Amino acid sequence: MKRKYSNPKIVNAALLLWERSNFEIEPIVRQRLQFTPQFIKRIELETELRGHNGCVNCLEWSCNGKLLASASDDFHVMIWDAFSHKRMASIMTPHQGNIFSVKFMPKSGNSTVVTGAADGKIYVFDLNRSDSPTWSCRCHSRRVKRLATAPETPFVFWSSAEDGDILEFDLREPHKCMSNECKVSLVCLKNYISASNSVSNVVASPAQAKCLAVNPRRPELIAVGANDCYARMYDRRMMKLSTLWTANEERISSPVDRDSIPKNCVTYFCPGHLRKQHDKRYKAITYLTFSPDGRELLVNMGAEQIYLYDINNAKEPVFLDLPPLHDREIVNSEAIRKKLPEDVEADQKLGTDFLENEKYIEAIYQYTKAIEKAPNCAFLYLNRAIALVRRNWCGDIYAGLRDCHTALWLDPTYLKAHFRLARALLALNYISEASQCLAELKSRFPEYAQSYGVQMLEQDIERAVKQPNSTSSQDGPDLFDLSENEIFWRSSAKDYRDRFMGHCNTTTDIKEANFFGNDANHIIAGSDDGNFFIWERSTNSICEVFNGDTNIVNCVQPHPSVCLLATSGIDHTIKLWSPQPEENFESKHRVDYTEKAMKRNQMRMYEDPFDFNDINPPFCAPS
């Protein structure tokens, strides 16, 4: 009987061969060949692939990793052998708009390529036959932003466009555009969202499908990103294809039944602090992708951070959840702190030093390292919460609130955690919850009811209640003219597990973020400052930054099986990055990323691109 080999540190070739013949060691060997921490330290520019005469908007590796496809504003698709650095083919497509997506069809022997562009058209090319498309579609009425394929469905692909439509195509079936035989519509977002981003004083915009992805292990699950903060995941087994056109070749703008999609076939994901959408910045999901094992969803959000969702265990956000004191063991957080191992105590002491010197990025990192080693210490969570709230980047106060909850459930008698939780609730404008939390604090700790801090908090809550725009947890974004199902899905959206920040994503709506390595232990994304970032998942911290473009890095596509990365952006070239030999290694593109640079990136995400005056939205702008 086979078993999974548990020791990845194999140095003996004979032992390796013997184990390969007896155990399932192949995945471990492939994983180690693709990615190790030592490789990250030696990543450097290997070469630049030249040939395009416009911005390179999309990159795609073939399934076996032998070829790389690129597409550009110059309407060309090029096929490259990334290992010999040679261009294998160049196709002048019939597109009349910038190409935003290119995909190899699975199991086609790397010979079939699909493109989608700003002209709303989709083309399929057989690289073995000619440069002319073998299949075409003009069913979309606006720009096609993303295409998606799945390994288990080699003849089927999906498209998303700014007309709000998600279309499904099967190349084995005949297709006639603009006819009642064209039954390709999987879901139409505008039938459910007539006023996306409809918050106070913001002009409503039509629903647009910006990106999509298919789960590699469960192809029945398809995730869609739109021009709002909600990532939608559909189970297409519960959905039926619908007709996009009438018999008179007129596009169907709205179905008879707006709530025709079953409620239980859709799951929404949204960061908890965005549920109420206080700020007026435009939101759009620029890219999303499933992890290699299909259990996680990574979402890159414009004017925001990168979020990671556990699709199987995600829960709705919690804003006030105080553990009961009765029948609970009394925990002394200070006593636990004194018993911390030396290395944990060193991390927390260093974090406290950074916190006192207002170096919040370093403080958060140190506390996170300590929490990883001592996950049951309430003191560490509360200190990290303080650092997050003081840094005050977008989403930091909510992340601090989550840490306060964790600290309280570890130690229900933790007075400071009660106080910090009430403060965070007030900062997020959950005024009634803040009042409830304060009342519980005074009830549980009557000896502190008249303390200066508690009295000041009480006064702040009273002032907030008197404000004309004061809200409670029952208030959410303006749901004007949304369908009943859409209101239900938004109100039950699941919260994130992790988030990654430091980059900037405002200028383009095709900026990617991907898992790096088969073990998915790192996250990679481009940025508006011309760099691309690599984050370590265990601490959510930046481990490396590289300069990848003179302006903006949009595309970051890791090779499927070896440690090789392709990037592109505003420059007309594709850059290939790989680990270089240790001997005489010199990094020419690594960037020493400082706290000042990270703050500058965060500030850029709070600026209106059409207004050169700085904007400081409440509870979001860096302090």
Secondary structure, DSSP 8 states (H G I E B T S, - for coil): ---B--------HHHHHHHHHHSB-HHHHHHHHH--HHHHHTEEEEEEE---SS-EEEEEE-TTSSEEEEEETTSEEEEEETTTTEEEEEEE-S-SS-EEEEEE-TTSTT-EEEEEETTS-EEEEETTT-SS-SEEE---SS-EEEEEEETTEEEEEEEEETTSEEEEEETTS---TTSTT---EEEEGGGT-SSBT--TT---B---EEEEEE-SS-TTEEEEEESSS-EEEEEGGG---B--B-TTS-B--S-S-TT-S-GGGEEEE--GGGSS--S-----EEEEEE-TTSSEEEEEETTS-EEEEETTT-----S-----STTS----HHHHHHT--HHHHHHHHHHHHHHHTT-HHHHHHHHHHHHHH-TT-HHHHHHHHHHHHHH--TTHHHHHHHHHHHHHHH-TT-HHHHHHHHHHHHHTT-HHHHHHHHHHHHHH-GGGTTSHHHHHHHHHHHHHHHSTT---TT--S--TT--HHHHHHHHT-B--SEEE-SS---S-S---EEEESTT--EEEEE-TTSEEEEEETTTTEEEEEEE--SS-EEEEEE-SSSS-EEEEESSSSEEEEEE--STT---SSB----HHHHHHHHHHTTS-TT--S----TTTS--
